């Protein structure tokens, strides 16, 4: 891979999948030198009820509360509970 005629990484094809090896220090210095840092960071609340609702195939709030009470899951934040559009579409 090239950026402004400078090699910032390379890769190989392994079983129909490309494996990329980036020179991170060179890549980040090039990006910051041009004033374009395009790296996005997504913050995930691991204690979110809706996150676990989706991870566990849209199980009910009662079942999630039972998992919390049984100690399978840590205490969750149920304040983000709202109507799940995917659950409504299934019904």
C-alpha positions in Angstrom: 0.0 0.0 0.0 1.2 3.4 -0.9 0.5 6.9 0.4 2.1 9.7 -1.6 4.5 7.2 -3.1 5.6 6.0 0.3 5.1 2.4 1.3 3.0 2.3 4.5 2.2 -1.4 4.4 2.1 -4.6 2.5 0.1 -7.8 2.5 -0.3 -11.4 1.3 -3.1 -13.4 -0.1 -3.8 -16.4 2.2 -6.6 -18.7 1.4 -8.6 -16.1 -0.5 -8.1 -13.5 2.3 -5.7 -10.6 2.3 -3.6 -10.2 5.4 -2.3 -6.7 5.7 0.8 -5.6 7.6 0.9 -1.9 8.2 3.9 0.2 9.3 1.8 1.9 12.0 4.3 4.5 13.0 4.9 5.6 9.5 1.2 5.5 8.7 0.2 7.7 11.7 3.0 10.2 11.1 1.9 10.6 7.5 -1.7 11.1 8.6 -0.9 13.6 11.3 1.6 15.4 9.1 -1.2 16.1 6.6 -3.6 17.1 9.4 -6.0 14.3 8.5 -6.5 11.9 11.3 -9.4 9.8 10.1 -9.4 7.2 12.9 -12.7 6.8 14.5 -13.2 5.3 18.0 -16.4 3.7 19.0 -17.1 3.6 22.7 -19.3 0.6 23.7 -21.0 0.5 27.1 -20.4 -3.2 28.0 -23.0 -2.9 30.7 -25.8 -1.8 28.4 -29.0 -3.8 28.4 -29.7 -3.2 24.7 -26.2 -4.5 23.8 -26.8 -7.8 25.6 -30.3 -8.0 24.3 -28.9 -7.9 20.8 -25.9 -10.2 21.6 -28.2 -12.9 23.1 -30.6 -13.0 20.1 -33.1 -10.4 21.3 -34.1 -12.2 24.6 -36.6 -10.6 26.8 -35.8 -8.1 29.6 -37.1 -10.6 32.2 -34.7 -13.3 31.0 -31.8 -10.8 31.0 -32.7 -9.8 34.6 -32.7 -13.5 35.5 -29.2 -13.9 34.1 -28.1 -10.9 36.1 -29.7 -12.3 39.3 -28.1 -15.7 38.7 -24.7 -14.2 38.3 -24.3 -15.1 34.7 -24.1 -11.5 33.7 -22.7 -8.6 35.7 -25.1 -5.8 36.7 -26.5 -4.0 33.6 -27.7 -0.5 32.9 -31.4 -0.8 32.0 -31.8 2.9 31.4 -31.2 2.5 27.7 -34.1 0.1 27.3 -36.3 1.1 24.5 -38.4 -0.5 21.8 -36.3 -2.8 19.7 -37.2 -2.3 16.0 -35.8 -5.8 15.1 -38.1 -7.5 17.7 -41.1 -5.6 16.3 -40.3 -6.6 12.8 -40.1 -10.3 13.8 -43.5 -10.2 15.3 
